[in-house]
Amino acid sequence: MVDTHCHLSRCEGSPGEIVERASAAGLTRLMTIGLDEGSNREQIALAERFEAVYAAVGRHPNDADGYDAQAAADIRALAGHGKVRAIGETGLDFFRETADPESQRRAFASQIEIAGETGLPIVIHLRDRQGADEAAAETFAMLDAAGDDLTVVLHCFSAPHRVGQAVERGWYCSFAGNVTYPANEALREAAAKVPDELILVETDAPYLTPRSRRRERNEPANVVETASVVAGARGVSTDRLDRIVTENSGRLFDW
């Protein structure tokens, strides 16, 4: 099993303990995700420290204010590190009002360009206001405009009404702990519709703890519970889903 999206430096406890518990749970790879210039370097340092850990570098949409040419150049430089395997997370978030929408668009467009230049996958965050579809619509349009060569991961997939469109485009759909919540039947239905070659699971740790541990901070080892629920929704064993996701992540991140 693998965790294709976590924020290792933000998890509770020492990184060594977290990685050890992940290994004990059967995880062989962790992708830890950067959010800004400082965070990107923290993830790379962790990837250098632990053999099983790899990193993504980018600027989160909630931190997009102030993104400029220097910020773009910094991501480009870090993208050349041997354990960096993706750009992001980046995208659009119109749920929170922590960054100007135009700043988000500018940072997102820049990181799409960097992903295209480097050939690395791009990890997408998108979140809309309740009942709205603006961020999703803009995100899809901006990615479409970049062309078919871009490898896209829709992290913490939460747009079940767009699962068919994502699959048509060949985008990876990654499901997090919120797929385990009783109210999210639509997410489980979406997880059942993703073809084997595009399905991923993640924790987004320390956020979105699976149902059985909702009172705790999330960590990579908990991806096993998420995988079990996704497997159930797809009508396959957890072992089979494990093999599928491990193979997909290996192809995607070249790890």
Backbone torsions as a table, in degrees:
resi	resn	phi	psi	omega
1	MET	NA	153.7	178.9
2	VAL	-135.0	157.9	170.6
3	ASP	-113.6	110.4	-173.1
4	THR	-85.6	0.3	178.9
5	HIS	-163.4	110.2	172.5
6	CYS	-146.4	169.5	176.5
7	HIS	-120.7	80.6	-168.8
8	LEU	-58.1	-38.0	-177.0
9	SER	-70.7	-13.6	179.5
10	ARG	-101.2	-5.0	-179.3
11	CYS	-72.5	156.1	-178.1
12	GLU	-79.2	130.3	-179.2
13	GLY	101.6	174.8	-177.7
14	SER	-76.1	145.9	178.6
15	PRO	-55.8	-37.5	179.8
16	GLY	-60.9	-43.2	179.0
17	GLU	-65.5	-40.2	-178.8
18	ILE	-65.5	-45.0	179.0
19	VAL	-65.1	-38.1	179.1
20	GLU	-64.1	-43.7	178.9
21	ARG	-66.1	-36.2	177.0
22	ALA	-62.5	-44.5	179.1
23	SER	-62.3	-41.7	179.0
24	ALA	-63.4	-28.5	178.4
25	ALA	-82.6	-2.1	176.9
26	GLY	100.8	7.0	-179.3
27	LEU	-79.5	138.4	179.1
28	THR	-110.8	-19.5	-179.0
29	ARG	-143.6	143.3	174.1
30	LEU	-130.2	133.9	172.7
31	MET	-106.4	111.9	179.2
32	THR	-100.1	136.7	-164.1
33	ILE	-111.2	129.8	176.0
34	GLY	-82.4	155.8	-177.3
35	LEU	-122.3	-22.1	179.4
36	ASP	-163.9	-175.3	-172.9
37	GLU	-58.2	-46.9	179.9
38	GLY	-67.2	-45.6	180.0
39	SER	-62.5	-39.5	178.1
40	ASN	-55.5	-43.5	-179.0
41	ARG	-69.4	-34.3	176.2
42	GLU	-62.4	-41.8	-178.7
43	GLN	-68.0	-39.8	178.1
44	ILE	-63.2	-40.4	178.6
45	ALA	-61.6	-39.6	177.9
46	LEU	-67.8	-38.3	178.0
47	ALA	-65.3	-35.4	176.6
48	GLU	-68.5	-31.6	-175.5
49	ARG	-79.0	-36.7	-173.7
50	PHE	-118.5	127.0	-176.8
51	GLU	-59.9	-36.0	-175.3
52	ALA	-79.2	-8.3	-172.5
53	VAL	-101.6	133.9	174.5
54	TYR	-125.7	166.8	-171.2
55	ALA	-130.3	152.2	166.5
56	ALA	-117.9	146.9	-178.7
57	VAL	-125.9	137.4	-180.0
58	GLY	-179.6	-168.7	176.9
59	ARG	-126.1	117.8	-179.7
60	HIS	-65.6	144.8	-179.6
61	PRO	-59.0	-30.7	179.4
62	ASN	-70.0	-13.4	178.5
63	ASP	-115.0	24.3	-170.8
64	ALA	-77.3	-20.6	179.0
65	ASP	-59.1	134.6	179.5
66	GLY	88.4	-1.8	177.9
67	TYR	-65.0	130.1	-176.0
68	ASP	-145.5	-171.1	-177.8
69	ALA	-61.0	-35.0	179.4
70	GLN	-67.1	-40.5	177.7
71	ALA	-62.9	-40.7	178.1
72	ALA	-64.1	-43.2	180.0
73	ALA	-62.9	-35.5	179.6
74	ASP	-65.4	-43.8	178.3
75	ILE	-63.7	-42.7	178.1
76	ARG	-57.7	-44.0	-178.5
77	ALA	-65.4	-45.1	-178.7
78	LEU	-68.0	-28.1	-178.3
79	ALA	-62.8	-19.1	179.8
80	GLY	-82.5	-4.6	179.5
81	HIS	-66.4	143.9	-173.9
82	GLY	-62.8	-23.4	-179.5
83	LYS	-106.3	7.5	172.8
84	VAL	-87.3	123.4	-174.1
85	ARG	-124.7	7.7	178.5
86	ALA	-162.6	161.0	173.6
87	ILE	-106.3	133.4	178.5
88	GLY	127.9	179.2	18.6
89	GLU	-90.5	148.5	-179.2
90	THR	-143.0	169.1	179.8
91	GLY	147.4	-145.9	-178.1
92	LEU	-133.0	136.5	178.2
93	ASP	-133.5	102.7	178.5
94	PHE	-100.6	7.7	176.4
95	PHE	-78.6	-49.3	176.8
96	ARG	-93.0	152.8	179.5
97	GLU	-111.2	48.8	-177.8
98	THR	-94.8	-12.8	178.2
99	ALA	-144.5	143.6	-180.0
100	ASP	-61.3	133.8	-179.3
101	PRO	-55.5	-36.6	179.7
102	GLU	-68.7	-36.0	174.6
103	SER	-63.0	-40.0	178.3
104	GLN	-62.7	-44.4	-179.8
105	ARG	-62.2	-42.4	-178.5
106	ARG	-64.4	-45.7	-179.8
107	ALA	-66.4	-39.2	179.6
108	PHE	-65.0	-48.0	-179.9
109	ALA	-59.4	-40.2	179.2
110	SER	-63.5	-43.5	-177.6
111	GLN	-72.8	-29.8	170.3
112	ILE	-59.6	-44.2	179.4
113	GLU	-62.6	-43.1	179.9
114	ILE	-63.9	-42.4	178.1
115	ALA	-61.1	-41.0	177.7
116	GLY	-63.5	-41.0	-179.0
117	GLU	-67.5	-40.6	-174.0
118	THR	-87.2	-18.8	-175.4
119	GLY	76.8	10.6	178.9
120	LEU	-86.2	151.3	174.1
121	PRO	-62.1	154.5	175.9
122	ILE	-113.9	129.2	-176.2
123	VAL	-98.1	119.7	-169.8
124	ILE	-104.5	129.8	169.3
125	HIS	-107.1	126.1	171.4
126	LEU	-140.4	135.4	179.4
127	ARG	-148.2	129.7	-179.9
128	ASP	-106.6	162.3	167.7
129	ARG	-64.0	155.1	-178.9
130	GLN	-52.6	123.8	176.6
131	GLY	82.3	-1.7	-178.5
132	ALA	-101.6	168.3	-179.6
133	ASP	-138.8	17.9	-174.0
134	GLU	-67.3	-48.4	-178.3
135	ALA	-64.0	-42.0	179.3
136	ALA	-63.5	-45.2	-178.3
137	ALA	-62.4	-45.0	179.8
138	GLU	-66.6	-40.8	179.9
139	THR	-60.7	-47.7	179.4
140	PHE	-61.5	-42.2	-178.2
141	ALA	-65.3	-41.2	-179.2
142	MET	-68.4	-38.9	177.2
143	LEU	-68.8	-39.8	177.5
144	ASP	-59.2	-40.5	-177.4
145	ALA	-66.4	-20.9	-178.8
146	ALA	-77.9	-15.4	177.5
147	GLY	98.8	174.6	-172.8
148	ASP	-80.2	-11.4	-175.6
149	ASP	-78.0	-13.9	-177.8
150	LEU	-76.8	133.3	175.6
151	THR	-96.2	119.5	-169.4
152	VAL	-115.9	135.0	172.9
153	VAL	-119.2	117.5	174.5
154	LEU	-87.7	97.0	-176.3
155	HIS	-73.7	147.7	-179.1
156	CYS	45.9	58.7	-172.8
157	PHE	-54.8	119.5	-175.5
158	SER	-138.5	26.5	179.4
159	ALA	-125.8	67.0	-173.5
160	PRO	-58.2	-27.7	179.6
161	HIS	-70.5	-12.2	-179.3
162	ARG	-112.2	11.5	-176.6
163	VAL	-62.0	-38.6	179.2
164	GLY	-63.0	-40.4	179.3
165	GLN	-67.1	-39.0	178.4
166	ALA	-63.8	-44.3	-179.4
167	VAL	-64.3	-41.5	178.4
168	GLU	-57.6	-32.4	-178.0
169	ARG	-86.3	-5.7	-179.3
170	GLY	75.8	26.7	-179.2
171	TRP	-88.2	141.5	175.0
172	TYR	-72.4	138.9	178.6
173	CYS	-116.9	117.1	-175.0
174	SER	-110.1	126.5	-174.9
175	PHE	-105.6	134.1	-176.1
176	ALA	-109.6	-171.2	-174.0
177	GLY	-59.9	-22.4	179.9
178	ASN	-67.1	-15.6	176.5
179	VAL	-69.2	-16.7	-179.6
180	THR	-86.5	-9.2	-175.1
181	TYR	-77.5	136.7	-175.0
182	PRO	-53.7	-35.6	-175.7
183	ALA	-72.7	-13.2	-171.8
184	ASN	-99.0	48.4	178.1
185	GLU	-60.8	-35.2	179.7
186	ALA	-62.3	-34.3	177.1
187	LEU	-67.8	-40.9	178.8
188	ARG	-65.5	-36.9	176.1
189	GLU	-64.6	-39.2	177.5
190	ALA	-64.9	-41.1	179.6
191	ALA	-60.7	-30.4	179.2
192	ALA	-73.6	-18.6	-175.1
193	LYS	-93.6	-12.6	-178.1
194	VAL	-77.8	128.9	178.6
195	PRO	-64.9	156.0	-176.4
196	ASP	-49.4	-42.9	-171.7
197	GLU	-73.3	-4.6	-178.1
198	LEU	-120.6	2.8	-175.0
199	ILE	-89.7	137.3	174.6
200	LEU	-137.1	160.7	171.7
201	VAL	-130.1	157.2	-175.6
202	GLU	-156.1	173.5	172.2
203	THR	-107.5	-33.7	-166.1
204	ASP	57.8	25.3	179.9
205	ALA	-55.2	140.3	12.7
206	PRO	-90.1	17.3	-176.7
207	TYR	-99.4	168.8	170.9
208	LEU	54.3	49.5	177.4
209	THR	-59.4	135.6	178.6
210	PRO	-59.2	163.4	-168.8
211	ARG	-52.1	-45.3	-172.2
212	SER	-69.5	-14.6	-177.0
213	ARG	-125.3	28.7	-172.4
214	ARG	-55.3	-26.3	-177.6
215	ARG	-83.6	-3.5	-177.3
216	GLU	-108.6	162.4	170.7
217	ARG	-74.3	142.3	-176.9
218	ASN	-76.4	157.9	174.4
219	GLU	-153.2	162.1	-172.6
220	PRO	-54.4	-35.4	-178.8
221	ALA	-56.5	-26.5	-176.8
222	ASN	-74.7	-5.0	177.2
223	VAL	-61.1	-22.1	179.9
224	VAL	-61.8	-40.0	178.7
225	GLU	-67.5	-43.6	177.7
226	THR	-59.7	-44.6	179.5
227	ALA	-60.9	-38.6	180.0
228	SER	-62.9	-41.7	179.8
229	VAL	-68.9	-42.7	178.1
230	VAL	-62.5	-42.3	178.1
231	ALA	-60.3	-43.6	178.2
232	GLY	-61.1	-41.3	178.7
233	ALA	-63.5	-30.8	-178.2
234	ARG	-91.0	-6.2	178.5
235	GLY	72.7	31.8	178.1
236	VAL	-128.5	167.4	177.5
237	SER	-74.5	156.7	176.2
238	THR	-62.4	-36.4	178.1
239	ASP	-60.8	-41.4	179.7
240	ARG	-66.4	-44.3	178.4
241	LEU	-61.9	-39.6	177.5
242	ASP	-55.0	-48.9	-179.4
243	ARG	-62.9	-40.1	-179.1
244	ILE	-65.3	-49.5	-177.2
245	VAL	-66.3	-40.0	178.6
246	THR	-62.2	-43.0	177.9
247	GLU	-65.2	-43.9	179.7
248	ASN	-61.3	-45.2	-177.7
249	SER	-66.8	-35.0	177.4
250	GLY	-64.0	-41.5	178.2
251	ARG	-68.3	-39.7	-175.9
252	LEU	-70.7	-48.8	-172.6
253	PHE	-101.9	-1.3	178.0
254	ASP	53.7	49.9	179.3
255	TRP	-120.3	NA	NA
